[in-house]
């Protein structure tokens, strides 16, 4: 006589519920950690974009052989790039550091040591040595320095 053994494989409902509960708890902890780091990442992103835009303005001045200005609006937390021969007409975009739609949100354009207009000349040099300070809602700051030779660096 033959005996056939039937073995059942799988997980019980209790085991599945325990795994789902642990996964939910870990997901909740990860999202809290991520949300707390958001201001830091937004500040770094904004600072890198400002550095990139300043370098682009310098390259544009070199390529077009005409002065290009970066106009900082400290009150409205924004800036734009424009040809010096066409003041008030932005080239490309206007960066708004308070606009969440542009990927920033709550980034303050605190100060610019060289004034509100930074001009790059056709030789690649700039009008003055300037330090631009950005700050997030947590009080963390990033400094962007533009030296007289036109070099832009993030510190």
Secondary structure, DSSP 8 states (H G I E B T S, - for coil): ---------S--HHHHHHHHHHHHHHHHHHHHHHHHHHHHHHHHHHHHHHHHHHHHHHHHHHHHTS-EEEEEETTTTEEEEEEGGGTT-EEEEEEETT-GGGT--S-EEEEETT-SEEEE-TTS-BSS-EEEEEE-TTS-EEEEEE-TT--EEE-
